[in-house]
Structures are given as C-alpha cells and as structure tokens.
Amino acid sequence: MEQEVGGPRIAALDAAARTASAYLASLAGRPVGARATLAELRAALGGPLPAQGAHPETVVTDLARCADGGLVASAGPRYFGFVIGGSLPAALGADWLTSAWDQNAGIYATSPAAAVVEEVTAHWLLSLLGLPPSASVGFVTGGQMANTTCLGAARHAVLRRAGWDVEQRGLYGAPEIEVLIGAEAHVTVLASLRMLGLGAGRVRIVPTDGQGRMRPEAAAKELARGSSPMIICTQAGNVNTGSFDPFDRIVPLARARGAWLHVDGAFGLWAAASPAYRRLVSGVALADSWATDGHKWLNVPYDSGFAIVADAAVHRAAFSADAAYLEKTSGEERDPEDWTPEFSRRARGFPVYAALKSLGREGVSALVDRCCAHARAIADRLGRSPGVEVLNDVVLNQVLVRFTPPSGGDADEFTREVVQRVQRDGTCWLSGTTWQGRAAMRISISGWSTTSDDVARSADAILSAAVGSATR
Ligand SMILES: Cc1ncc(COP(=O)(O)O)c(C=O)c1O
C-alpha cells in the first residue's frame, strides 16, 4: 500500500478524478453536441503509436484534453437523443470502483463479491419490474445482447419441446421455428434473430397501429396458424412513440398456442416501477422473457443491460459452459456466466447495485414519473405553437414533433432542417426519425438530472430554430 502513495496508479486516478470533475462541472453549461470535426479529432488523437510509453498521469490528462471536443454531453440534463440516460452519482462512483477492483465476473470463484452483488441486484430488479421472483437475470452489455440472450433461451425451449437439442445439434435439420414480430420491432430484435440463425428475413410481421402497437386481432390470427415451434417478439416502449404492445390481449393467446413470448422492454419495461405508469405493462409479467437496459432509464453508466428469463433452467441450459479447469459451483452460489453469452467480463452488477441503492424503490418510480412529466410538458409547449404538430400520443418519455415551414414548402425537409439547427445551436441535442412515412424530430427524456428549467430552455431553443422566435 505504501508503495502506492504517489505511485503511477494513484497519479492516474487523481488525474482522472480531476479531469472528470471538471467535465461533470461543465456538463450543464457546455454545448450538448460535439464541437470538434472528424479531422480535428484525428489530428488530436491520432498519429503513429509512439515507440516509448508515457507516464500514466500524462496519458490520462492528454486523453481528456484531446477527446474533449468530440465528447457529447449525453450525461448532462439537456440530451434528448436516441434513448440515452446519464449516470447517477452512486452508479458512477461504483463504476470507478469496478475498474479499480478489476474483477472478472465470469464465475463465483473469480469474484464472490461480484457474484453476490449480481444475485442481490437481480432480486431487486425482478421486484421493481414486477416480474416473477424465480426468474433468472443475465447482466449483459445492453438491449441488443439482452434480446439475443432471451431469444437464445427461447430457441432452446421451443426446440426442446419439439424434441430437438439445439445446443448439441445446431439448426441443421431442426424443426422450423416460426417467429412473429410487430412491424415496429426494434432493429436489434432482427439483429438477434440473425445472430441466432433464425433469419431476419423469414419472420412473419404482425401489423401495428398508428402508435406502433401490435394489432391484437392480427396477432391472434398469426398465433392461430400451424403447430410448429413459435416465438413471438413483443415490445414495451416503441423507440419512436414510447407505445406498448397490448400484453393483456397477446400473452394469453401466446400461452394457449404454446408460443414463447419475448418482450423487448429496453426502456419501456421501467414503466412497471411506477404506480402511475404500471398499467402500460399490464399482463407483461406472464411473458417468458424480457430484455431491458440499465444504461437507459436507470441511468447506469455504459454498458448495462439485463436478460431476464421466467424459466431459469432454460436460461442456464442455453448459456452455461463447463470445462474441467473451471471451478464452477455446484451449490447455491451464482456463477454469473451461466446467464450470459459472455465468459470473462466486467463486473457490471456493481454500478447497477449502487444505482438501485441510491434511488430506492421510490426514487426509481420518481425518476420514471419525472421524465414522463417532462416529456408531456415539452410536448404541450411545442404542440401549442403554430406550425408544430406532435405526432404521437405521449404516453411515456418519447415525443415526436413535426414542423411546417412558416412560408410553405416541404415539411419533411423543414423538419430535418430544424433538427440540424437545434443540434448546431447546442442548447440541447436531439435527433430525427421517420414516423410512418413522415419526417419527425425525436425527443427522448431519460436522464436523471433534467429539470423543468432544462425542458423550458430546450423548448425555447427548438421553437427558435423552427420559427425564429421563442414565444412562450
Ligand atoms: C426498444 C429497444 N430495444 C432495443 C434497443 C437496443 O438497446 P441497446 O442500445 O442498449 O443495445 C433499444 C435502444 O434504443 C430500444 O429502444
């Protein structure tokens, strides 16, 4: 320990703490988008690898200085792009510890603390999200890998029921699996299907309504067809509108058909943590698997996602790996790799544990409520302004807005131009999308630190970009 006083590790950590503190202090005031160009960033960060190494403290300070112009203030209060949360103070602190501890969260033997923290955190998550306490949880990198893990468990289960061992025999000669997805499924669900050999192009698409929700009558029709193994992928929280598939209607149909029902709830599943919004996910607890994120609405630093499976035995059978040298437990201890496609990995349970402990049950619920109230407020404010149309029912934290040019012209083009102007202005940052054939501005409010004042300032900036004046 004495050796460490003034040692290179401490110097590097001190430099990181100093520069990170300065960065965090600048977050509320700096332009939200990146300022540096690609050429500037390459010039600042690039060049040949030096022959000689540098002192760790210098490396850290130089990195912070050179990267600064290319950083996006997504951890700040006025970042409304994609679906990106900030990092809660306790989660950030625990994430630093995770690096300092450098635990391999593969098996219990490589880090009993990481394994137990995941076990405890898994129980907290299930209880917050209203899911069965016996479900299993894999701590993965995000929604993409959560979907892949859950669908890997689904593939195992539906084929096993058909008498096929996919882990041993692969998909060669296997019974065909019918996969149903909503027309508005997130692209990562398709990527998961690709990775699992189920094919993104051979899914059956269930039509959706004007908000992006699966039409239950259409789902019923598709679910009634045939008797082959079937997986249906539903959604809690459409990435554009925030809408929810009607689980109450679809889950019983899937059960009756013997289909595996998966829920992509990357951010929307968190509605279950709030008494005010829980009704949106009514019926969801009876699904077979759920994918959700920590790095979106829970405001855990990247990367953090959860693959949750109702039947823990199925989950483990699809992912557990064994080898003679692995000192895996045969008792009650948790070997984290049983629940994820990864083997060695970061102990990403620590920051999730810290986030949940710092918020408590009420804090998580208040975070969801606050973001939804901000979304409603910005939608109301923008929607009252001439030439601005809110395209979606604002049921959660997502808002879609479209702008009509004041002196006539193409609204698609103008809406894209307003998005660009807002990005250049730097007060807030948001991105564009196309919703059911029409260009729209997408506003997603997922950060813990956003205040009503941030929402008002951002609305002013958006209206200035659209009409050249900020009329309240
Ligand atoms: C509904 C939905 N599913 C999946 C994902 C992918 O999550 P991740 O970016 O964490 O991989 C997203 C991301 O926005 C999403 O909104």
The ligand as a Tripos MOL2 file, in Angstrom:
@<TRIPOS>MOLECULE
LIG
   16    16     1     0     0
SMALL
NO_CHARGES

@<TRIPOS>ATOM
      1 C1        -36.9640   -0.8770  -27.8870 C.3       1 LIG1
      2 C2        -35.4620   -1.0140  -27.9400 C.ar      1 LIG1
      3 N1        -34.9170   -2.2370  -27.9850 N.ar      1 LIG1
      4 C3        -33.5810   -2.4290  -28.0250 C.ar      1 LIG1
      5 C4        -32.7260   -1.3670  -28.0170 C.ar      1 LIG1
      6 C5        -31.2480   -1.6040  -28.0800 C.3       1 LIG1
      7 O1        -30.6680   -1.3330  -26.8450 O.3       1 LIG1
      8 P1        -29.0970   -1.1030  -26.6970 P.3       1 LIG1
      9 O2        -28.8040    0.1550  -27.4370 O.co2     1 LIG1
     10 O3        -28.9170   -0.9880  -25.2250 O.co2     1 LIG1
     11 O4        -28.4050   -2.2950  -27.2790 O.co2     1 LIG1
     12 C6        -33.2460   -0.0630  -27.9710 C.ar      1 LIG1
     13 C7        -32.3660    1.1100  -27.9900 C.2       1 LIG1
     14 O5        -32.8000    2.2310  -28.0410 O.2       1 LIG1
     15 C8        -34.6530    0.1130  -27.9020 C.ar      1 LIG1
     16 O6        -35.2040    1.3260  -27.8150 O.3       1 LIG1
@<TRIPOS>BOND
     1     1     2 1
     2     2     3 ar
     3     2    15 ar
     4     3     4 ar
     5     4     5 ar
     6     5     6 1
     7     5    12 ar
     8     6     7 1
     9     7     8 1
    10     8     9 2
    11     8    10 1
    12     8    11 1
    13    12    13 1
    14    12    15 ar
    15    13    14 2
    16    15    16 1
@<TRIPOS>SUBSTRUCTURE
     1 LIG1         1 GROUP 0 **** ****
